Structures are given as structure tokens and as C-alpha cells.
Amino acid sequence: MRSPLAENLFKHLAVQAGVGDKYTVDSAGTGPWHLDEPPDPRMRRVAARHGLSYSGRARQFRAVEFEHFDLILAMDYDNYADLLQLARQDEQDQKVRMLREFDPWGGASASVPDPYYSSLDSFEEVYAVIERSCRGLLEALENGKLG
């Protein structure tokens, strides 16, 4: 639920900034949970309140994707650790970062909370975290500050 929101929110922000065709963005989980399911309806409902509509199906990250992407973003430390275990070389390890590293209220070790078992208010909070993080990521990419 967090990854599809981040994917679609980043795409939306990039289009608004006039750089939508500059980035290839995708989302995937690190485990087999929810494979081929649509994004969580609660998160889609919250996103729609903010003017963002999206769909898609859940899939699992594969090690071969390290070859296709320059940056792999984890939502929390467990996902981060799972991604590092899939990495086969130091160059791939260096591609893995935490999304909240780009959140001015977050940091390199901060996680995006998982609202799955929480109230709808928690989904709103997660939306705000992901939006801040995606805005910060886009700014870092566009200003060459990603290193």
C-alpha cells in the first residue's frame, strides 16, 4: 500500500513539475504478500481526497531489477534489509536507500509507518509522509543532490 502510493505520487509530482517523462518509476514488495492484488482501497480513498487516483497490481521485487533501476527505495528497515540481501554486489547495495531520507521530517534511518492495522487517520499521516518524501526526492534528483 505504501509503495504503490509512492510510485504514483512521485509520477504525479514529476508530471506537475514538467519532468514526467524523465523518470521510470515502479513499485514492488519485498515479500509475496498481496501478490496480484490491487492497492489497498483505504489508501486509494485517502489519495483520491488529495486528487490522486491510481490502480495497478502488487508484485514482488526481483534481484534482476537492480540492473534496471538506479535507485531502489525502501519504506522501512525490514524492506531495506530484504533488499540488501537480494543485492549481489556492492554497486547494488549502494542503490538501496530509505524513502524517508528525502523527507525533511524523516532521515536516513526513518521508516514510513505501515497503517495496515490502523485507523483511516493513520492512512492520512502516511500519505503526508510519502508526499513530503516524494517532493524531497524529486527536488534532490532535479538539483543533482542525490549522491
FINUBA-324867 format. One record per residue (C-alpha): x, y, z; residue in one letter. Coordinates in nm, 3 decimals. Example, Ala and Ser with C-alpha at 12.3 -4.5 7.8 and 13.67 -1.06 7.14 Angstrom:
2
       px       py       pz  resn
    1.230   -0.450    0.780     a
    1.367   -0.106    0.714     s
//
This chain:
147
       px       py       pz  resn
    0.000    0.000    0.000     m
    0.289    0.236    0.070     r
    0.493    0.150   -0.239     s
    0.213    0.196   -0.494     p
    0.126    0.530   -0.334     l
    0.489    0.642   -0.351     a
    0.517    0.529   -0.714     e
    0.207    0.712   -0.826     n
    0.259    1.019   -0.613     l
    0.615    1.062   -0.745     f
    0.490    1.023   -1.103     k
    0.217    1.282   -1.036     h
    0.462    1.530   -0.884     l
    0.708    1.480   -1.171     a
    0.435    1.549   -1.428     v
    0.332    1.862   -1.238     q
    0.696    1.976   -1.245     a
    0.716    1.915   -1.621     g
    0.964    1.627   -1.590     v
    0.723    1.332   -1.602     g
    0.896    1.166   -1.895     d
    1.238    1.192   -1.733     k
    1.190    0.916   -1.473     y
    1.097    0.549   -1.482     t
    0.918    0.460   -1.160     v
    0.779    0.127   -1.040     d
    0.683   -0.030   -0.710     s
    0.709   -0.379   -0.567     a
    0.703   -0.550   -0.232     g
    0.990   -0.750   -0.091     t
    0.769   -1.045    0.004     g
    0.489   -1.244   -0.158     p
    0.211   -1.080    0.045     w
   -0.080   -0.944   -0.156     h
    0.065   -1.059   -0.491     l
   -0.152   -0.951   -0.783     d
   -0.393   -0.764   -0.554     e
   -0.496   -0.405   -0.628     p
   -0.368   -0.126   -0.400     p
   -0.533   -0.102   -0.060     d
   -0.874    0.067   -0.105     p
   -0.827    0.275    0.212     r
   -0.504    0.426    0.080     m
   -0.660    0.486   -0.262     r
   -0.954    0.660   -0.091     r
   -0.716    0.887    0.102     v
   -0.514    0.957   -0.213     a
   -0.831    1.042   -0.406     a
   -0.916    1.301   -0.140     r
   -0.586    1.464   -0.234     h
   -0.660    1.448   -0.607     g
   -0.454    1.135   -0.683     l
   -0.617    0.837   -0.849     s
   -0.424    0.519   -0.922     y
   -0.460    0.146   -0.976     s
   -0.227   -0.146   -1.051     g
   -0.144   -0.485   -0.904     r
    0.104   -0.586   -0.635     a
    0.417   -0.769   -0.740     r
    0.737   -0.885   -0.576     q
    1.078   -0.724   -0.628     f
    1.328   -0.943   -0.813     r
    1.708   -0.921   -0.790     a
    1.733   -0.860   -1.166     v
    1.571   -0.520   -1.110     e
    1.896   -0.390   -0.963     f
    2.017   -0.384   -1.324     e
    1.719   -0.176   -1.443     h
    1.697    0.094   -1.176     f
    1.947    0.349   -1.047     d
    1.773    0.389   -0.713     l
    1.579    0.136   -0.504     i
    1.379    0.291   -0.219     l
    1.266    0.101    0.089     a
    0.971    0.202    0.304     m
    1.106    0.058    0.628     d
    1.413   -0.109    0.773     y
    1.281   -0.464    0.718     d
    1.234   -0.392    0.347     n
    1.575   -0.226    0.340     y
    1.739   -0.537    0.490     a
    1.550   -0.765    0.248     d
    1.670   -0.559   -0.048     l
    2.030   -0.569    0.071     l
    2.007   -0.949    0.096     q
    1.898   -0.963   -0.269     l
    2.185   -0.739   -0.379     a
    2.472   -0.939   -0.528     r
    2.742   -0.673   -0.532     q
    2.842   -0.351   -0.356     d
    2.723   -0.142   -0.651     e
    2.373   -0.282   -0.598     q
    2.388   -0.223   -0.221     d
    2.458    0.143   -0.288     q
    2.136    0.177   -0.489     k
    1.923    0.092   -0.184     v
    1.807    0.390    0.023     r
    1.523    0.469    0.260     m
    1.242    0.682    0.114     l
    1.227    0.898    0.428     r
    1.587    1.002    0.371     e
    1.423    1.261    0.144     f
    1.160    1.366    0.399     d
    1.264    1.687    0.580     p
    1.095    1.542    0.892     w
    1.249    1.196    0.843     g
    1.607    1.091    0.799     g
    1.825    0.817    0.653     a
    1.703    0.559    0.905     s
    1.338    0.671    0.939     a
    1.064    0.435    0.822     s
    0.735    0.508    0.653     v
    0.480    0.377    0.907     p
    0.262    0.086    0.797     d
   -0.101    0.184    0.856     p
   -0.248   -0.155    0.759     y
   -0.391   -0.235    1.103     y
   -0.463    0.125    1.197     s
   -0.736    0.384    1.157     s
   -0.805    0.592    0.848     l
   -0.627    0.881    1.021     d
   -0.307    0.675    1.005     s
   -0.350    0.646    0.628     f
   -0.369    1.026    0.611     e
   -0.049    1.053    0.813     e
    0.128    0.804    0.584     v
    0.006    0.996    0.280     y
    0.165    1.312    0.422     a
    0.494    1.130    0.496     v
    0.511    0.984    0.146     i
    0.419    1.315   -0.017     e
    0.694    1.501    0.172     r
    0.940    1.225    0.087     s
    0.849    1.222   -0.283     c
    0.874    1.600   -0.303     r
    1.216    1.584   -0.139     g
    1.326    1.303   -0.370     l
    1.218    1.493   -0.680     l
    1.398    1.804   -0.558     e
    1.716    1.604   -0.486     a
    1.706    1.443   -0.830     l
    1.638    1.767   -1.013     e
    1.906    1.959   -0.822     n
    2.171    1.689   -0.856     g
    2.185    1.642   -0.479     k
    2.145    1.266   -0.489     l
    2.472    1.109   -0.401     g
//
